[in-house]
């Protein structure tokens, strides 16, 4: 890997998401460690805005930021573009696609991946959204299907091309459904005079009795109301059982939907690395069991942060929510604890500051839960915008995103309707 030998303890960070990137940034000025950040992409992705890339609202470079740029001021910090394949805790070595590397301390921040709950047909035929390439896949598929609908002479095929089905009524599903509805309502008839907006149907399928089940009931009701105002059909208490590339079948015997666009956003699971003891992993969630110091039990020099870490407490028996804020806060806290570790001081337990949850449905339509209060409508939408702009990495990204949002708001338009690469099923994610 061409990492210099050092007398300093070597800290290896696997993953450049919210947790890994923030830990590396926090250690830029700390010269007591040699830090090696490893990721299979050379950029950090602001995942909360991936849905806007997939629905032509933003270009991918507005929500991606070079990892090397985040650590450029640290002479003792190195980045390597690689995928970690195995961890040997006994030898204190990781194996990657570009070679092996020894470590004194290891931080696993590999995040999460899409959970298909063992359904191979859905995994093979649906599209989903966890990375920038996957978001571009969805954008291309939506636009390609609109293009195909303008030239097909078969009414049944045209209806399938203009029917968009989303599985999962969490924040991702709700935001996707709202964004596609706005694309239909504000853009399609201008770009595609051959297609009437009324021909396009959007279905959001949720297995629970309400959308946004993890948020307050007030937020759930408001989100449902906003979606219906935009023309989204919401199917509750409904589970998708199969998708063969053209037909979505559900647990409702009389409900099957023909569609060429089926987006799976029904859940995530941890993305662990092979090698640690099986007892270190909570198998149901696929997340590492960590103590209040983010150490993976039973190891003292191996830590986990963010989505991959499950810190079970009395208040949070299933661990912290798989969101950006726990990852960011754990990373900053661990940076302080690592300094204490070198100074032979006792570690401080992590305490999560819940800053609330939020989801946007569309223009002037959002919901926010914070401090047992719920905000909806324009005020919630304004809060949502400010928070997401604030946490975007890089001044340039904030400016570009703000400009795009302003342009879209004034002109009822989306400026990135480009098929950069045609969608092909099973394209590398």
N, C-alpha and C positions, 0 to 999 in steps of 0.2 A: 504493500500500500504506500510505500515511500513516506512513512511517518518517522520522523527523527527519533533516535533513542534519547531517553531523558531520565534524569534522576527524580523528577517530579512524579507523583502518582498519576497514572493515566486514567482519565474518565472518558468512557465511550458512551455516546448517546445514540440510540437507534430510533430514528424517526424525526422528521423536521416539521411536524404538525404544531399545533398550539403549544403543547407541552414541551417537546424537544427544542423547538426554536426559542421559546422564552427562557428555558434553562440555559441554553448556549449564550443568549444575549446577556443574561444575568451574570455569567461568568467571564464576560469579555475582559473585565478589568481585574479579575482574580488570577494572579500569576502563580498561585500555589498548585494548580493542576495543569496537566497537558490534556486538552479536551479534543476529542475526535467526534464530529457529528456525521452520521451516516444516514443517507436516504436514497431510495431508488429514483427519486426525482430531484432535480437541482433547484427546486423552488418550493416555497410554502404556499399552500392553497387556503384561501379564506372560504372554507366550506359553506358557511351560512348563505353565501351569495351564489353558489353554484347553480341554483335553479334559475337565476337571471341569465346566466350564460346559456343554459339549455333552452331558454325561451326567447333568445335573441335580444335581451335587454342590455347585456353588457358583453364586451369582448373579454376573452380569458385573461389577457394581460392586466386587466383592471383588478383582478382578484388573486393574482399570483405574484410572488415576490421572490427574487433570487436569494437562496439561502446563504450563498457566499457573501452577499452584500450585508446581511445581518451581523456577520462576525468579522468583517474586514478589519476592524480596529484591534483585534486580538491576535498578537504574534504567536501565542501559544495555542491557538485554536485552529483546527484543520477540518476541512470538509472533504468527504469522499462520496462519490456517486456509485452506490452499490446496493445490493439487496442482501440482507443478513439471512443466512440459511440455517445456522445451527449455533447454539450456545453450549460451551463446555464449562460448567461452573467449577468443576474440580480443577481443571487446567487453567481456568481464567482466560479462556480464548474464545473468540467468536470466529465463525467461518462465513465468508461472504463470497459473492460472485467475482471479486477481484483479489481474493486471498484471505489469509488468517491475520488476526490482530489480537494481541494480549491486552488485558485490562487489569487495573486495580479496582476500579469501581465501574459498574455498568448500570445504565439507566435505559429501561425499555419504554419507549413512547410510541409504539407502533399503531396506536389508534384502533379503529374499528373497521369492519367490512360489512357489506350487505349480507343480511341473513335471509336465506331462502327456505329455512326450516326443512331442509332435506328434499325439497321439490326440484328435481333435476330438469323437468320439462320447462318450468318457469325460468330457471337459471339459464337454460339454453336458448330460450326464445324471447324473453322479455328484455327491456333495457332498464338500466338503473343509473344512479348518479352518486358516486363517491369521489370521483377524480375529475380533473379538467377534461381529459380525453373522453370520458364517459358523458360529461355534460355536452361536449361537442357532438358526440354520437346522437344524442337526443335532438339537439338543434337541427342537425342534418336530416334526421329521420322525419321530423315534423315538416320541414320545408320540402323535402323530397316527396312526401305524401301529398302535400298541397299541390305541388307541380304535377304529380301523376293524376290527381283528381281532375285537373283541368282538361286532360286529354282522353281519359277513359270513356268508353261508350257504354259501359255496363253499370246500370244503376246500383246493383248490389255491391260491386267493387268500389264504386264512388262513395257509397255510404260507409263502407269499412275504412276507406282512406281518410274520411272526414270525421271518424269517431275516435276520440281520445279517451283511454281508460287508464286510471291511476289507482293502484292498490296501496292503501295505507293512508289513514286520516290523521297522521301526526303533523307536526309543523312542515316537514318537507312536502308531503302530499297536498296539504292545504295550500301552501305557497305555490306549488306547481300548477294546481288546478286553477287558482286565481290568475296566475300569469298567462296561462294558455287561454283562459276566458277573455282576458283583456286583449290578447293578440287577436282573437277572433272578433271581438266587438269593435276594436279601434283600427285594425290594420288590414285584415284579410280582404275586405271588399275594395280597398284602395289598390292593393297590390295584385289581387286576383279578381278582376271583374267577372270572370267566369264562375265564381263561387259566391253564393249568398251566405252571409253569416248564419242565417237560420238553418242551413244545411249541416253545420258543424255541431256535433254534440260532445259534451265532456262529462264523464262519469267519474266520481270519486267513491271508491269502495272501501268500507271500514268494517272490521269484524266486531268492534265494540259498539255499545249503544249510542255513542256520540263521537264526533270528531274532537281532536285535541284532548284526548282522554286524560293526559297527564297535567293539563291545566285546569283552571277553575271551571265550574259549570257555566258561569256567566260568560267567560271567554268562549267556551264551546258554543253556546247558543248564539253569541254575536258572530262568530266565524261562520256558522251554518247560515245565518241570515245573510251575511255578506256574499257568501258563495252562491246562494240561491238568487240573490239580486243580479249577480253576474251571469246567471244561466247555467250553473253547474248542477247536475243531478247527483244527489248524495244518496248512497245505498248503505244503510247501517245494518248491523248484525249480519253482515254478509262476508263470507270468506271466499277468496279465489282458490280454486282447487287445481286448475290446469290452464295452460295456454300453449297452443300448438303452433303459434305463429300467425294465426288468423282468427281463432275463436277462444274467448275467455269463458270458462265454465266456473260456476260457483256452487256453494252448498245449497243454494235455492234451486230446486228442480226446474222451475219455470224461468230461470234467469240465465241467459247466455248472451254474450255480446260479441258480434263480429267486429274486429278492429285490426288495423295494421300498426297501431301505435299503442302498446301496452307498457306502462311504466311502473316498475316495482319499487315502492318506497315503504314497505310494510315492516321494516325492522332492521336492526344492525346487531352485530355480534363482535366480540373482541377479535383481534388479529395477533395471536401469540406467535412466538418463535419457538421452534423445536429445541429440546435439549434439557430444559429444567425438569425437576422432579414432578411427577404427575400430581402430587399433593399440592403443588404450588398453584395449580389452576382450578378455578371453580368451573366445572365442566358445563353446567347449565348456561352460564353466561359467556363462557370462553374468555374469562378475564382472570388476571393474576390476583390472588388474595394477598393484600398488603396490610401492614399494621399502620398505626397512626403516624408513622414516620415515612410512609411509602416504601418501606422495605418489603421485598417479597419473602414471605416466610418459607423455609427456615434460613434464608441467606441474609448475611449482614452487609454485604458489599454490592448487592444487586437490588435495584429499585425499579418501580413501575409508576408511571404517571398517566393521567388523563383517562381516556376511554378504556384502555387495557387494564387499568388498575381498579380493583374492587375493594374499597375500604369500608368494611361493614361496621356500622355503629348502631346503637339503640335507636337513634333517630332515623338512620338510613340503613335498614337491614339488607337492602340490595345494592348498597354502595352509592356513590355520588352519581347524579345523572350524567349521561354521556354527552356533555355539552362543552363548549369552549371554556366557560368560566372556571369550572373545577380544574381543568387542565392547566390554565394559565396560573391560577392561584397555587396549585401544587408545585408547579415548576419554580416559581419565585420563592416559595417556602423551602423547597429542597436545596436551592442554591445557598440559602442561609445555613441550613443544617449541614451541608457539606463542609462549609467553613468551620462550623463548630466541631465536626468530626475530626478535622485535621488538628484542631486546637485542643483535642481531648476533652471537649465539653459535652455535657449531656444533650441529646437531641430534643428539640421542641416538637410537641404533637401538632399535627395539622388541624386547623379549624376553618371550616368552609364558610365563607360569607355569601349567602344566597342573594344574588342581585336580581332575581326574578327570571321569568321566562316570557317570551314574546313570539308572535307570528304575524306576518302580514298577509293579507288576502289580495290586496290590490290598491289602486289609487284611493287615498284617503280612508282606507279600510285596514285596520290592524287591531290586534288585541295584546294587552300587556298585563301580566300578573306580577305585582311587586308589593312586598310587605303586607300581604293579605288584602291588598286593594287591587281592583281590576279597572283598567282603562280600555276604552274601545273607540273606534272611529278615527277621526282626523288627529286628535291629540295622541292617541296610541301610535298611529302611523308616523307622526312627527318624531316621537321618542324612538321608535324603531329605526328611522333613518339616521338620527344623530348617533345612536349607539353603534350602528354598523359602520358608519363613517369613521367614528373614533377608533374602533378596534381594527380597521383595515391597516395592514402593514405598509408603510411607505407614504410619503407626502404626495408623490405623483399618482399613486393609486387612488388616494382620497380625492384629488382634484379631478381626475378622469371620471371616477364614479359619480361625483357630485354633478359634473357637467352633463353626463349622460342622463342622470335622473332629472335634472332641470329641463333638458331638451325633451325628454319623454313626457314630462308633466305638462309642458307648455303646448307641445305639438300633438299629444296623444299618439306618439309614434315610438317605434323601437328601431334603433339605428344599425343593428348588427345582423340583418337577415341574410347571412352569407352561408353558402354551402362550400366551406373551405376544402373539406374532404368528404366525398360521398360516404354515407353510412353503409357499412357492410357488417352483417351479423358476425359475432365472434371476433371483431376487430380488437386489437390489443388495447387493454384498458390501462 
